[in-house]
C-alpha cells in the first residue's frame, strides 16, 4: 500500500471514531486532529492548522465560550502542567466544560515518538444520568429516613401483617406498649405468638386467650374496619384494625389510660367544685330531681341552704388565699356535720346546700342545722391567724314546703334570707309569706337601679345646733326616695343598696349634691354626709371627695363625713389610710351611732375622730333612767378628754336638752330644734339664724 493510501486510511479512521482526537508534539504544537474535536469546541474548519501552538488554540477556544469562568492564561498553565506531569505512558483523565455547558472528558497518553495523544468525549448526558440516579438514591434514602422517623415517632403503636398473619413491620411504640422482646418484632413473626405473649403479661379483654385469638381471626376474615378496647396491666389500650387490599392489615395501638383518666376527671370537674371537691350546683340539682319521685310517694326530704357569715370581710381583708382556706375548712366541717346519705354541695362563693333524704320530720333537719352552726362558729387557725366566722341556714322540708326541685330550692333560699336578716348564725324554716317579702325586696332593687335616671332621689337637711354658740354649726344631709307614689324609708332601701353595690353611685350623687347645696349656705355652716363601708372599697374615694369639693367650690373644712364603727371592724389599712388622707385635707370625720356596735371604745383609739355622735337609742329613756344618764355623761366626758366634740341625737324634749347641756354636749340634733327640712326651708332657717347672730354681736359691741 502506498503512503498516500495509508494516509487516507488513517484520516478515515480518525474521522470515524466517536470522540474528538488530537495530538500535541513535545513542543506543544498541534500535529493532527479530527472533525469531532473541532465540533466539540466549535472550531471553524480553517481555524486550526498543523504546527499551531497550544497557547494559540487555548486562546481561540476561550474566545469561543469554552472553559467558562477561567482565563486563557490560567487554563493554559493548568493544562500544560497536567501534560508535562504525564510522560510515563499512563492514560490520565480529567473533565472540562465546553460551550453550552457541555461536560468534556479528556484522556491523554504520552508517546515519545508522537507527543501527547488526547481524546475528548462529550459525557454531558452520562453525567446527567449519573446525577439523576444519585439524586434518586439520595432521595430514597431521605424518604426511608423520614418514614422510619415518622413511624417510630408517632404516639401510636403501628404494625403491619401480611395475608398469612406474619409481621411485616412494626414501630417502636408498638413494641413499647406491649413490652415485646426483640424476637417478637422481627419480620415474619406470627400474630398468634404476639397475642400469646400479651395474655402471658396479663392482658384482659373479657375473653379467654383462645376466644380472643378466634375473635381476631374472625375480624381479619371479615376484612372490615374494627375497634376494640382492652386492658393490659391496669392500662387501657385502644386497638384499631385496618384491612388492606392484598389480604394483610395494618393495626394501630394507642395507650389511652391517661386520656380516659383525664376524661373522667373532666366529667368529675363538670359536676364538682374544684376547690372543695364537693358536688356543684349542677350535680346538686340532678340529685334533687332524683328525689322528686320519692317526694311524690310521701317520703320527707329537707333542703338546707347555708351561707357563711362574715366571709366577705375575711376574703377582702386577708386575701383570696386565706379565703380559699376558710372555704376548704368550712366544707370539711359541714361534711362532718352531715349524715352518710346526705348530699352536700358548694353552690359557689360561700354558699352551700344540703339535701337530706329520707328524714322522719323537720326536727331532724333542725338538729343538723344546729350542728352546722356550732361547727362553723368554732375559730379557725389559718396562717397563724385566728379567724371566726359563722353560718346562717335556711330550711325547706318537702313535700310540705314544695314537692319539686325548684320549689324546695327557692323556699330554702327564702328561709336563708330570713335567717340572715334576723341576726345571722342561726337557722330558719321556710314560712308562708316569705316569698312576698323577697318579691318586695326585688322590687326595691329594681326601682333603685333606675332611681338616679328617673330623678327620684332627693336630699333633706337636719340642722345640728351648737349649744355654746346657740346657732346652727352643721347640717346633716339625709337621703329620701320618692317611688311609686310613696316615700320609701331609708331603713327599707339602704340595706338593699349596700347589698347590691348600688350605694356606690347613689353615694356619689349624695356627696356631690350635698356639697353643691352647702356652697349656697351663709357663713361657715358645715354639711355632714353619711358614708357606707361599701363606698370605701372604691380605691379612689379620696379623689372622688376632692372632685366633689372642687366642683362645688366648697372648702374641705366645711365637709363632715359620718361613718359607723362597722367600717373599722376589720382594721383595714387601706380604709385607715383613706381616713387619714381625708382628715389631712381638712375634712372632719365623725363616728355615727356611737355605742350601738361591738366595742366602740377600741375604735376611738384606732383613729382620731373629730366628733362622736351619740346614738338616739340612749336618748329615749334619758330622763327616766340613771344608767342612761351615766352613760351619756361618760361618753361626753370621754369625747372631751380626747379632744372630740359630741353630738346628742334624737333630742325631742326640753328636759332632754337640759340634761345633755348640763353634761357638756357640744351639739344637739332632733325634732325639738328642727325636723329634716327641704333645701329652701333650710336656707330660710340658716338666714334667720345668721341675722340673729349678727344682731347679738351688734348688741354686744
SULNORPE-V378560 format. One line per field, one symbol per residue. ss: DSSP state (H for helix, E for strand, L for the rest). psi: psi as a letter, one per 40 degrees, with the letter a starting at -180 (. if undefined). Layout:
ss: ???
psi: ???
This chain:
ss: LLHHHHHHHHHHHHHHLLLEEEEELLLLEEEEELHHHHHHHLLLLLLLLLLLEHHHHHHHHHHLLLLLLLLHHHHHHHHHHHHHHLLLLLLEEEEEEEHHHEEEEEEEEEELLLEEEEEEEELHHHHHHHHHHHHHHHHHHHHHHHHHHHHHHLLLEEEEELLLLEEEEELHHHHHHLLLLHHHLLLLLEHHHHHHHHHHHLEELLLLHHHHHHHHHHHHHHLLLEEEEEEELLEEEEEEEEELLLLLEEEEEEELHHHHHHHHHHHHHHLELLLLLLELHHHHHHHHHHHHHHHHLLLLEEEEEEEEELHHHHHHHHLHHHHHHHHHHHHHHHHHLLLLLLEEEEEELLEEEEEEELLLLHHHHHHHHHHHHHHHHLLEEELLEEELLEEEEEEEEELLLLLLHHHHHHHHHHHHHHHHHLLLLLEEELLLLHHHHHHHHHHHHHHHHHHLLLLLEEEEEEEEEELLLLEEEEEEEEEEEEELLEEELHHHHHHHHHHHLLHHHHHHHHHHHHHHHHLLLLLLLEEEEELLHHHHHLLLHHHHHHHHHHHHLLLHHHEEEEELHHHHLLLLHHHHHHHHHHHHHLLEEEEEEELLLLLHHHHHHHLLLLEEEELHHHLLLLLLLHHHHHHHHHHHHHHHHLLLEEEEELLLLHHHHHHHHHLLLLEEELLLLLLLELHHHHHHHHHHHHHHHHHHHHHHL
psi: hiddddddddddddeeifiihihhieefihdiiiddddddefhideeiihehiddddddddddeeifieiidddddddddddddegfeeihiiiiihiiefihhhihihhhdddbhhhihhhfddddddddddddddddddddddddddddeeidiihihiadefihdiiiddddddefhiddeeihehiddddddddddefhheeiidddddddddddddefihihihihhfeihhhhhhhiideeaihiihhhfddddddddddddddeihddeeiiaddddddddddedddddeeiiiihhhhhhhedddddddeidddddddddddddddddeiideihhiheibfhiihhhhiididddddddddddddddehihhhfehhhhaahihhhhhiedeheidddddddddddddddddeeifiihiiiheddddddddddddddddedddefeiiiihhihhhdddfihdihhhhhihhhffihhhddddddddddeeeddddddddddddddddeeiiafhihhhhhidddeehefdddddddddddefhideehhhhiieddedefhddddddddddddeehihhhifheeadgddddeddhgidihhhiededdfdedhddddddddddddddddefhihhhifheidddddddddefidiihieddhihiidddddddddddddddddddddd.
